[in-house]
Amino acid sequence: MCVLSVEIIKGIFTLVPVALGAWIGLRLYFRQKEYELIKQRYLEGAVDIVAAEVEQAFGTFSHNWARCLNIVKAFRDAQNDFDAKELEKGFLDLDSFCLEMRLGLVGQGFAAVWR
């Protein structure tokens, strides 16, 4: 009976470090995987959103620039008969170009990301 107890204790002392090492390894693996997912979702995905915002602002700028050139041409052609109401028509408003803050639930806590 004493020999059996010693063998069981040796087995437990062997399996506990193996189980602990496996648990630590899996925990580190899933933590790294979550980090990579967050990085891909928020850092790499945000570049596309900012590029779309810049493209929209450039389109608005181009439209308003063309409208300004048309107004200057109309003023040049009809200097005395120029209607001041033309200055208020045809311009596009620039949407708020501010980056909005969005909170996303990530893992066990909240992470603030730029959208």
N, C-alpha and C positions, 0 to 999 in steps of 0.2 A: 504494500500500500504506500509506503514511503517513497519508493522508486517512481510509482505512478504520479504522485503529487509533485515530485521534482520535475518530471517530464512535462507535466501540464504547466507548471510555473515557467519553465524554459520556453515552452510554446507561446505562452502569453507575452513574455518579455520579447519574443521575436516578432509576434504579430502586431503588437501595439506600435512600435516605431514604424513598421511598414504601413499600417493604417493611417498613422499620423502624417507620414510623408506623402501618401497618396492624397489625403484630404488637403494638405497645404498646396500640393501641386495643382489639384483641380481648382482650388480657390484662386490661385494666381492666374491660371489659364482663363477662367471666366472673367476675372477682373480686367485682364488685358483685352479680352474680346469685347467687353462692354466699352472700354476706352476707345478702341478702334471704331466701334459702331457710332459712338458719340462724335468722334472726330470727323468721320465721313458724313454723318447726317448734318452737323451744324457748321463745320468749317468749310468743307468742300461744297456742300449744297448752297451755302449762303453766297458764294461767288456768283452763281447763276442768277440769283435774285437781284443782287446789286447790279449786275450787267444789264438785266432787263430794265431796272429803274433808270440807269444811265441812258440806255437806248431810247426810252420813252421821253426823257428830258431833252435829249438831242433832237428827237423828232418834233417836239413842241418848239424848241428854239429855231429849227429850220423853217417851220411853218410861219412863225411870227416874224422871222427875218424876211421871208418872201413877202409877207403882208406889208412890212415896213417899206420895202423897195417899191411895191405897187403904190403906196401912199405918196412916197417921194416923187414918183413918176407922175402921178395925178396932180400933185401940187405944182410940179414944174410945167406941166402942160396947161393948167388952168390956174394961174397964180391969183388972179383977182376973184375968180368964181369958185374958189375951193370951199367945199362944205366941211366944217369942223366936225360934223357928226361922223365922218368917215374914220376919224381917229379912234372911235369907240367900237367899231364893228370889225368882226372877223378875226380877232385875236383869241388864241387858246390860252386858258389859264394853266399855269404849271402846277401840277399836283404836288402835295407836300412831299418833298424829296427826302424827308427824314426817314431814317431807318427805325422801324418800330421794334420795340422789345417784346419778345414772345417768351413765355415761360413754358417749358416742356417738362413733363414728368419723366425723369430719367432714373432708372434704377430705384434707389430708395429716397432720393431727394429731388429738388428742383435745380435745373441748370438754366441760366439766362443765356439766350443766344440772340444774335442780331439777325433780323429777317429783312 
